[in-house]
Amino acid sequence: MTSIYARSSAGVTVRPARPDDVEAVRAIRNHAVEHSTALWTQTPQTPAEGATWLAAHLERGSAFVAEADGEVAGFAVYGPWRELEGYRHTVENSVYVREGRHGLGIGSALLAALVTAAREAGHHVMIAGIEAENTASIRLHERFGFHHVGTAPEVGTKFGRRLDLTLMRLPLA
Ligand SMILES: CC(C)(COP(=O)(O)OP(=O)(O)OC[C@H]1O[C@@H](n2cnc3c(N)ncnc32)[C@H](O)[C@@H]1OP(=O)(O)O)[C@@H](O)C(=O)NCCC(=O)NCCS
């Protein structure tokens, strides 16, 4: 263990992301883009876009990966919730676990590390914006004390249907 964030759950180690994680992270994210309503876009990240996106997270220490059986099995990041400076104490999270490894505690291990890091960085609130029918993600966030603060009906669309956005909130301080 080389980091205070490293922790194990069912053979899984969570550690801060590194630049060489970029292609594994991009593959997991792009799988969700192409096959799920977790991310409301159908445009996969290019290698250049993935590198730029991860670099911004690496700079502020807000990206973590879970390793299992020698491969990156998931990632979690946080970043600004909204751009105006009045929102600067609030961050929004994202947690993605590789297909085939869901339900094994990996998302929980990642979210634990992410919440700890956001607290240590002095942030005040963490928000999760979740497609309202994503019961796995809602359960994951409930498990960490996030509370449902509202659902905005039909604010998104993907795969030919309208999507509702559930917001969940965790006080960090
Ligand atoms: C959501 C996601 C990150 C959860 O990660 P995970 O590793 O599968 O979750 P865990 O194994 O740590 O389980 C966390 C909780 O969710 C529950 N859960 C997991 N999968 C579930 C499912 N399909 N349905 C209902 N509950 C589920 C677990 O039982 C556990 O709750 P418990 O402690 O009460 O038993 C993962 O399913 C995933 O990557 N999904 C696709 C991408 C996505 O939706 N990301 C979130 C975008 S908001």
The ligand as an SDF file (V2000), in Angstrom:
LIG
                    3D

 48 50  0  0  0  0  0  0  0  0999 V2000
  -23.4530    1.7040  -10.4330 C   0  0  0  0  0  0  0  0  0  0  0  0
  -22.1580    0.9210  -10.2770 C   0  0  0  0  0  0  0  0  0  0  0  0
  -20.9810    1.9100  -10.2790 C   0  0  0  0  0  0  0  0  0  0  0  0
  -22.1970    0.1960   -8.9260 C   0  0  0  0  0  0  0  0  0  0  0  0
  -20.9370   -0.4330   -8.7330 O   0  0  0  0  0  0  0  0  0  0  0  0
  -20.8980   -1.9520   -8.2250 P   0  0  0  0  0  0  0  0  0  0  0  0
  -19.4860   -2.3220   -8.0400 O   0  0  0  0  0  0  0  0  0  0  0  0
  -21.7000   -2.7720   -9.1460 O   0  0  0  0  0  0  0  0  0  0  0  0
  -21.6430   -1.7920   -6.8030 O   0  0  0  0  0  0  0  0  0  0  0  0
  -21.3350   -2.5580   -5.4510 P   0  0  0  0  0  0  0  0  0  0  0  0
  -21.0850   -4.0060   -5.7340 O   0  0  0  0  0  0  0  0  0  0  0  0
  -20.3010   -1.8250   -4.6820 O   0  0  0  0  0  0  0  0  0  0  0  0
  -22.7510   -2.4390   -4.7150 O   0  0  0  0  0  0  0  0  0  0  0  0
  -23.1870   -1.2220   -4.1330 C   0  0  0  0  0  0  0  0  0  0  0  0
  -24.6360   -1.3730   -3.7030 C   0  0  0  0  0  0  0  0  0  0  0  0
  -25.4610   -1.3870   -4.8810 O   0  0  0  0  0  0  0  0  0  0  0  0
  -26.2280   -2.5850   -4.9150 C   0  0  0  0  0  0  0  0  0  0  0  0
  -26.3220   -3.0180   -6.2930 N   0  0  0  0  0  0  0  0  0  0  0  0
  -25.3180   -3.3240   -7.1300 C   0  0  0  0  0  0  0  0  0  0  0  0
  -25.8050   -3.6630   -8.3420 N   0  0  0  0  0  0  0  0  0  0  0  0
  -27.1420   -3.5880   -8.2160 C   0  0  0  0  0  0  0  0  0  0  0  0
  -28.2120   -3.7990   -9.1300 C   0  0  0  0  0  0  0  0  0  0  0  0
  -27.9940   -4.1730  -10.4100 N   0  0  0  0  0  0  0  0  0  0  0  0
  -29.4700   -3.5820   -8.6930 N   0  0  0  0  0  0  0  0  0  0  0  0
  -29.7110   -3.1750   -7.4330 C   0  0  0  0  0  0  0  0  0  0  0  0
  -28.7360   -2.9400   -6.5170 N   0  0  0  0  0  0  0  0  0  0  0  0
  -27.4700   -3.1580   -6.9220 C   0  0  0  0  0  0  0  0  0  0  0  0
  -25.4330   -3.5720   -4.0790 C   0  0  0  0  0  0  0  0  0  0  0  0
  -26.2710   -4.6080   -3.5750 O   0  0  0  0  0  0  0  0  0  0  0  0
  -24.9070   -2.6810   -2.9710 C   0  0  0  0  0  0  0  0  0  0  0  0
  -25.9180   -2.3870   -2.0280 O   0  0  0  0  0  0  0  0  0  0  0  0
  -25.9540   -3.1240   -0.6030 P   0  0  0  0  0  0  0  0  0  0  0  0
  -24.7300   -2.6780    0.1000 O   0  0  0  0  0  0  0  0  0  0  0  0
  -27.2060   -2.6320   -0.0080 O   0  0  0  0  0  0  0  0  0  0  0  0
  -25.9510   -4.5940   -0.9010 O   0  0  0  0  0  0  0  0  0  0  0  0
  -21.9740   -0.1510  -11.3990 C   0  0  0  0  0  0  0  0  0  0  0  0
  -23.1230   -0.9780  -11.4110 O   0  0  0  0  0  0  0  0  0  0  0  0
  -21.7530    0.4300  -12.7650 C   0  0  0  0  0  0  0  0  0  0  0  0
  -20.6350    0.7250  -13.1360 O   0  0  0  0  0  0  0  0  0  0  0  0
  -22.8350    0.6270  -13.5600 N   0  0  0  0  0  0  0  0  0  0  0  0
  -22.7390    1.1670  -14.8990 C   0  0  0  0  0  0  0  0  0  0  0  0
  -22.2820    2.6300  -14.8780 C   0  0  0  0  0  0  0  0  0  0  0  0
  -23.1470    3.4730  -13.9820 C   0  0  0  0  0  0  0  0  0  0  0  0
  -24.3670    3.3640  -13.9700 O   0  0  0  0  0  0  0  0  0  0  0  0
  -22.4710    4.3740  -13.2240 N   0  0  0  0  0  0  0  0  0  0  0  0
  -23.1430    5.3020  -12.3410 C   0  0  0  0  0  0  0  0  0  0  0  0
  -23.5680    6.5090  -13.1170 C   0  0  0  0  0  0  0  0  0  0  0  0
  -24.5320    7.6250  -12.0950 S   0  0  0  0  0  0  0  0  0  0  0  0
  1  2  1  0
  2  3  1  0
  2  4  1  0
  2 36  1  0
  4  5  1  0
  5  6  1  0
  6  7  2  0
  6  8  1  0
  6  9  1  0
  9 10  1  0
 10 11  2  0
 10 12  1  0
 10 13  1  0
 13 14  1  0
 14 15  1  0
 15 16  1  0
 15 30  1  0
 16 17  1  0
 17 18  1  0
 17 28  1  0
 18 19  1  0
 18 27  1  0
 19 20  2  0
 20 21  1  0
 21 22  1  0
 21 27  2  0
 22 23  1  0
 22 24  2  0
 24 25  1  0
 25 26  2  0
 26 27  1  0
 28 29  1  0
 28 30  1  0
 30 31  1  0
 31 32  1  0
 32 33  2  0
 32 34  1  0
 32 35  1  0
 36 37  1  0
 36 38  1  0
 38 39  2  0
 38 40  1  0
 40 41  1  0
 41 42  1  0
 42 43  1  0
 43 44  2  0
 43 45  1  0
 45 46  1  0
 46 47  1  0
 47 48  1  0
M  END
$$$$
